[in-house]
Amino acid sequence: MRIDLDGRRVLVTGSAQGIGLAIARALAECGAAVVVNGRSEETSQRAAADVREHVPGADVLGVAADLATDDGTAAVLDAVPHVDVLVNNLGIFSSADPLAIDDATWRRYFEVNVLAGVRLTRAYLPGMIERGWGRVQFVGSDSAVVIPAEMIHYGVMKTALLGVSRGFAKAAAGTGVTVNSVLAGPTHTGGVEAFARELVGDDLPWDEAQRVFMREHRPQSLLQRLIEPEEIAHLVAYLASPLASATTGAAVRVDGGYIDSIVP
């Protein structure tokens, strides 16, 4: 099975690090011209250089913009008027006492985790429909279904993305454009590794430490280890390809079995 995105332009939001950067690398490996995005010029260009290092000869553009703002969205649309694949990966998270999350924080999470992707989809989807081909993906989380008590503001926004994704898929019905969400499970990023170390200590080798963390603090996982960002990127690359032409309006899981359900 060969994923060929040659001639396709893709935008991966929030791709300066972590899952977003892994997705950008994977799509570049498939031959796509990739647009990476961070909030600053420094982080955006560093991400672009990283992709070129991993995929020599890759066509990569770094665009700095805060996509939680109208001005940031306008800057991206000016720099990249159309894309064939849009990966709405941008998101923020933090733990908080549910009773202490104020209105400003709720609004901030909605602006970044939901509305940023809605604005870009609203802007790019008509062109995809007119051309008769396109892919839109929202990178979600197991937290959309298994709402964490310490991060309900994050979980609720990821739940919202499921509705957003399904709704836009209906708007694109029968056009050759697909819209899906990807439900990622607990993933090995720098922040999660630091969090795991806080809970299990620094004495154990990392492979053992993460298994202790998963067993004691994320026992729902059937994988019993953190997911590597590249593993999520593999699914995103497949859904971005012509091979996934019959998958739309779906919430596709790459959660290591974390969500306790036999129905996707």
Buried (B, 14 or more C-beta within 10 A) or exposed (E): EEBEBEEBBBBBBBBBBBBBBBBBBBBBBBBBBBBBBBBEEEBBBBBBEBBBEBBEEBBBBBBBBBBBBEEBBEBBBEBBEBBBBBBBBBBBBEEBEEEEBEEEEBEBBBBBBBBBBBBBBEBBBBBBBEEEBBBBBBBBBBBBBBBBEEBBBBBBBBBBBBEBBBEBBEBBEEBEBBBBBBBBBBBBBEEBBEBBBEEBEEEBEEEEBBBBBBEEEBEBBEBBBBBBBBBBBBBBBBBBBEBBEEBBBBBBBBBBBBBEEEEE
